[in-house]
Amino acid sequence: MTHHYTVLIGGTVLTMDGALPTDAASRAAGDPGVPDAAGRRATAICYAHERILAVGSDEEMLALAGPDSMVVDLRGRAVLPGFVEPHAHPYWEGFVAGMALVGGRERRVAIRGIPGATEHLDPDAWLVARYDPTGWDRPDDPTRDDLDRAVPDRPVLLAHVSGHAVTANSLALALAGVDAAMPDTPGRFLVERDAVGEPTGIVRGPDAWDRIAAAMPAPTAAEGRAALARAAARLAADGVTSVADADVGSTSGVAPEMAAWGDALAAGAMPLAVSLMPGLARIAANAGDPVPSPADLAALLPDDVRDQVRLTHVKLKADGALTTRTAWLRDPYDDAPHAGGPVHDSAALAERIRRAAAAGWACATHAIGDAAVVAVLDAYAAAPAPHAGGGTPAPSGTPAPPAAPAPAGTRAPAGTAHRIEHAMLLDDGLVARLAAAGVTAVVQPEFLAWAGPTYRARLGEERAARLLPFSALLAAGIPTAFSSDRPVVPGAPLAGVRAALRHDPQLSAAEALHAWTVAGAVALGDDDAGCLAVGRRTDLVILSGDPTAVPREAWARGEDGIRVEATVAAGHVVHGALGWER
Ligand SMILES: [Zn+2]
């Protein structure tokens, strides 16, 4: 039976409506109904399929219910806008969901366990898995010798969990044509070599996966759709209703991945709101190649799903990762003085960004090290404004005008700002520059919980303490959205809230939840998401209790007891069920 209206009563509805990104700013705005960054509260909400009709008291919402309405008593649960995940890798997440993750505490034990992952494989199939050395007693990447000993009879490709390095065994290296004679591509494809110049099997840089995976059989269309269906189920279980793929093409190439997205959307296998961010290096491989426009990319999708997909940003990389020592730092790594550096030199980066902006894209540029953040800000200052439609570039050195703050409850601005992805290693000067540039920061609190000790080893205590200063970013007025970069980390937004509150004693749960909802919607330019207000899309997450009623110390200790109980995307229940026993 289809219900005309659905009415949820008897809970706490955290609308995010009327909120500003910090509790202090929300209170200072003077509306007594807005106590913090989670905005106006209500006890009930009414929606008709994909649109929210009303938010208010139980009595007000029950007055709207008719005989064909479904009325659900929340019994004290909390309703929030569905979480927005503005930087993830859903295609890759679905693809790796069935793969082994070689992790654990002991490196030797982890490597000895790799052959176990071959059990269900055809005799000549590649073994593809991920590895996470951040918890190992000896955190050295596996080498080809390690893998040859473990699995000598089939090609093996292990991807570092960050995606910024891989290790291959001798068979895989041979199939991919990687040998002692193969030249490096500075910043992009770095073959680690032993004392006699032979590849150790470890390859770093943004092209490491692509160049070796190109030797594997490509996933079929059915495998692509199945990967996205798996990712959708995992995201929904974590309360996510909007997701951006922040590097379309990075696993199997742009055309096959766009086809998989189109197929999954048309089949209903991907019921979440979707933003696709093609990898710039994948749609325009060389610096001088013409950059296809958003309309060119949309043409790769079937007609009937094209308007379901946001195509606003291209993704590019200024540097790599701290865990793999490929991030670009102003001062040397503590544990490897000569490691790290740019993917492109500053002039080439600026030219790529200029060309992308001229083709109609906003840019989402990966920058983790402080030197990379500087280079990206310089490049943005010299590029045309996003979505200027190919207008004239701003005079070099002229900063873009600061973006107006986008409070919840107002519509996000048309079009979207340039973004910096990760923006991990900052100082006061860089925070001030970010604020002046009007750039959105898309940051990953769960990274800190995952790799904190590795970051301290790479950077030393002083610099590690400067990583991701969430409350300073918010206080400076920088639009700051939380994300996870899943599957680099497991990626549940509630895990991100815990990690953020553990890291930053100035941050509140309401502010962290604002960063997972309103701020993500602004980052994606999705003015239908992130806020529970009349007319918005029915994207909801139902939590076991009011997350703002839990002391921040309990969040920081992971003792909050808050769980996702149901997720509703565009009016469809995509995880759990609506209805609870007393
Ligand atoms: Zn990413």
Boltz pocket constraint, residues with backbone or C-beta under 6 A from the ligand:
constraints:
  - pocket:
      binder: B
      contacts: [[A, 87], [A, 88], [A, 89], [A, 246], [A, 485]]
      max_distance: 6.0
